[in-house]
């Protein structure tokens, strides 16, 4: 079976969210990985415990992914793997680990040392977070996915507790390299995820 990667460019968050849900419901035999960016928006997942809402003019919506509040904006890479986990004999935890491995490997190829944390999904450089994960599984299929800060305005993160963690500092790729094409990086990481998945079959 083919596993297609699509670059969507800049998309509206809610429109993309609804398209993901429709894909999962209507294309159960088709796996895809979507690469995109979103206009500025705060989103809160299913975990609303101790939620601190931002005092901001930036829109905020509640969504059906795992995790707490985060921010999306231009210059941030978004990758949505729409994957039937049963097809690759994956659990949610092993799938998260696979995605994190792709990001860590990408950074390693640029001599940037990064790591994942079991207790706080995502990828970190010296305890600053560069990539966040939030998935939803429905009928064994995943949607939502990962965000990675590339070359963006990080200040909106200061109005929230990112992913529910107080005083968590965010970082971005621009701090470490001038290689900051969201499209090119998106394809590189998406292809790594695809390669890992196909090797499981």
KALINQUI-V410474 format. One record per residue. N is the residue number from 0. RES is the residue in one letter. PSI is psi in degrees with one decimal (999 if undefined). Layout:
# KALINQUI-V410474
{{N,RES,PSI} {N,RES,PSI}}
This chain:
# KALINQUI-V410474
{{0,X,140.6} {1,X,147.3} {2,X,103.8} {3,X,139.2} {4,X,128.6} {5,X,131.3} {6,X,119.1} {7,X,-8.9} {8,X,-150.0} {9,X,124.3} {10,X,156.9} {11,X,132.4} {12,X,-52.5} {13,X,-39.9} {14,X,-43.6} {15,X,-40.5} {16,X,-48.2} {17,X,-35.8} {18,X,-38.0} {19,X,-47.0} {20,X,-41.6} {21,X,-40.1} {22,X,-46.1} {23,X,-38.7} {24,X,-32.0} {25,X,-14.1} {26,X,59.0} {27,X,-18.1} {28,X,2.3} {29,X,121.9} {30,X,137.9} {31,X,157.9} {32,X,120.8} {33,X,135.6} {34,X,126.9} {35,X,178.7} {36,X,156.5} {37,X,152.2} {38,X,159.2} {39,X,128.3} {40,X,143.8} {41,X,139.0} {42,X,141.1} {43,X,129.2} {44,X,-161.9} {45,X,-18.9} {46,X,100.8} {47,X,9.2} {48,X,130.9} {49,X,35.1} {50,X,129.6} {51,X,108.0} {52,X,143.4} {53,X,142.6} {54,X,86.7} {55,X,154.7} {56,X,-6.3} {57,X,134.4} {58,X,152.9} {59,X,135.3} {60,X,154.8} {61,X,135.5} {62,X,177.8} {63,X,21.8} {64,X,170.1} {65,X,165.7} {66,X,-176.7} {67,X,-145.0} {68,X,143.8} {69,X,178.8} {70,X,140.8} {71,X,144.5} {72,X,172.7} {73,X,141.8} {74,X,2.4} {75,X,127.8} {76,X,132.7} {77,X,130.3} {78,X,123.3} {79,X,103.7} {80,X,114.4} {81,X,87.9} {82,X,134.6} {83,X,105.9} {84,X,-33.1} {85,X,-32.4} {86,X,-28.1} {87,X,9.9} {88,X,47.5} {89,X,142.7} {90,X,168.7} {91,X,-43.9} {92,X,-42.7} {93,X,-30.6} {94,X,-42.3} {95,X,-44.6} {96,X,-40.7} {97,X,-44.5} {98,X,-46.0} {99,X,-40.4} {100,X,-38.7} {101,X,-40.3} {102,X,-45.3} {103,X,-41.6} {104,X,-41.8} {105,X,-47.5} {106,X,-39.0} {107,X,-36.8} {108,X,-14.9} {109,X,19.0} {110,X,34.3} {111,X,118.2} {112,X,121.4} {113,X,164.6} {114,X,161.9} {115,X,163.0} {116,X,125.8} {117,X,-41.6} {118,X,-11.5} {119,X,85.4} {120,X,140.8} {121,X,-175.4} {122,X,137.9} {123,X,145.4} {124,X,111.7} {125,X,48.5} {126,X,5.8} {127,X,138.0} {128,X,128.6} {129,X,-22.8} {130,X,139.6} {131,X,151.0} {132,X,140.1} {133,X,113.4} {134,X,161.0} {135,X,135.0} {136,X,126.8} {137,X,125.6} {138,X,42.9} {139,X,1.8} {140,X,142.6} {141,X,146.0} {142,X,-179.2} {143,X,-162.6} {144,X,-125.7} {145,X,150.9} {146,X,138.7} {147,X,125.9} {148,X,120.8} {149,X,-67.7} {150,X,83.9} {151,X,172.5} {152,X,112.6} {153,X,-8.4} {154,X,-32.0} {155,X,-22.8} {156,X,-24.8} {157,X,-17.1} {158,X,-1.8} {159,X,172.2} {160,X,95.8} {161,X,124.9} {162,X,19.9} {163,X,6.4} {164,X,118.6} {165,X,140.0} {166,X,16.1} {167,X,124.0} {168,X,141.0} {169,X,153.3} {170,X,177.3} {171,X,162.7} {172,X,-33.8} {173,X,-27.5} {174,X,-25.0} {175,X,-20.2} {176,X,157.2} {177,X,2.5} {178,X,85.9} {179,X,33.6} {180,X,112.5} {181,X,-42.5} {182,X,-49.1} {183,X,-43.0} {184,X,-39.8} {185,X,-45.9} {186,X,-39.1} {187,X,-46.5} {188,X,-41.1} {189,X,-40.1} {190,X,-33.8} {191,X,-44.1} {192,X,-45.2} {193,X,-45.2} {194,X,-44.6} {195,X,-42.5} {196,X,-46.4} {197,X,-28.0} {198,X,-14.1} {199,X,-18.3} {200,X,999}}
